[in-house]
Structures are given as structure tokens and as C-alpha cells.
Amino acid sequence: MKQRPMVVLLIACGLACGSALHLGASPQPQTASGASNENADRDAMQKIRKAVVGDKSLSTYAHNVKIIAQNGRVTLRGPVRSETEKKAVADMAAAVVGADNVTNELTIEPAKQ
């Protein structure tokens, strides 16, 4: 019987500590790639991906770039085949979220000969 008050105390403390974590602003949910899970960010990623994949003049590399949207900003990562492709993908992203909201981290990896 002496252990019972300790168990109740531990449970009460656990509940109080757990609920204290939820008092502040809840963190924004993210996907595994670090992208936001907000509707506007998901929509932006979908629109950019559709534009990139729909452009058949781009290489497979360009079609597979990583597009990360978070809080209205987009980061582009991965290799493309040329400076022209790098600019084309960045322009497609800028058309969706605005040029000031695009961080272009694409790298150029020419085809091996």
C-alpha cells in the first residue's frame, strides 16, 4: 500500500508534464524530407513537380530534383544536366511561389562521355 501514492504521483506528474508540452504553439508537421505538411506548401510542391515533369525537354535528372516547400519558400536540390535546365526548373518554381521565395541549390552534372 505504501507504493500506491508514489504511483499516483508519477502518473499525475506524467500527465502534467505531457500536457505542458501541448500548451505552446504546436510545431508544424513535416514530411521526411523536411518539407512542410501545410496545404499551401503541398500545393506549391505539386504544381512545381507537375510543371517540371510535364516539360519533356528536360532530362530525367531534372525531372527528379527534390522540391522542398516550407512556409511559402521553396528549395530546389539535386543534379541537372545543364545551366539551361537549372534555370528552367528555377523559373518553374518562381512562377508558382515568386522568385524571391526560391532557393536554387541545383548542381550541374553533365552527361558522362
N, C-alpha and C positions, 0 to 999 in steps of 0.2 A: 504493500500500500504506500510505502514511502516513495516509490518510484513514480507513482501516478502524477503528483504535482509537477515533477520535472518534465514528464512527457507533455502535459498540458502546456507548460511554459514554453517548451521547444516548438510545439505546434503553433501556439499563439505568436511567438516571435517569427516563425517562418511565414505565417500569413501576413503579419505586419510588414516584414521586410519585402515580401513578394509584392504586396500591394503598393508599397512605396516606390517600387520601380516603375509602376504604371502611372504615377501622378504627373510626371513631366510630359513634355511633348513626346509622343511615340516616334521612334526612329522610322524613317522612310524605308519601306520594304525594298530590297534589291534582288536582282537576279544573280545567278552565279558569276556572271561576267562583270558585276559591279554596276550594271545599268539599273536605273530606277524602274520601279514597277508601277509608276503612276500612269494613268491612261494617256495623258498628253505625250509623255515620253515614249510610251509603247507605240502610239500612233505615228509619232515622228520617225521612229526606227523602221516601222513597217513601210511608210511612204518612201523613205530613202532606199530601203532594200529593194522595193518594187521597181523604183527608177533605175537602180544600178543593175539589177538582174535583167530588166527589160531592155537594156542597151546592149544589143548583140555585137556591137563593135568593140566592146571591152573584153579583155582576156578573162580566163577562168580565175586568175589571181584576183583581178579587180572585183569579179562577182562574189568573191569570198572574203572581202575585207570585213573587219569587225567594226560594227557600228554601235557605239555606246551612247545612250541618251540619259542625261541626269539633270533635273531641274531646268529643262529647256535648252541645255547645252549639249552638243554632240561632239564626240571624239571619234575620229577615224583611225584605225590601226591595221597594219598588215602590209604585205608587199603588193605592188602593182608592177606592170611591165615597163611603164614609161612615165615621163613627166606629163605627157598629154593625158594619160589615164588618171594620174594623181589629181590633176586639175579638174578633170571631168567629174570624178567622184566627189570632190570637194564642192564643186558647183552644184551638183545634185543635192547635197546636204544643205548647202546655203539657200537653195530655193525653198526648202521646207522650213528651216529654223532661222534663216538670216545669216549672212556672212560673219557677223560679229560673234555668233554663237557656235562656230565650228572650229575645232582644234584638229588640224590635219597632221597626224603622226604617221602617214603612209610613207613607206620606203620604196625605192625603185630597185627592182631585181630583174635585170634584163634576162631574156631567154639565154640559156647556155648554148654554146655553139660547138 
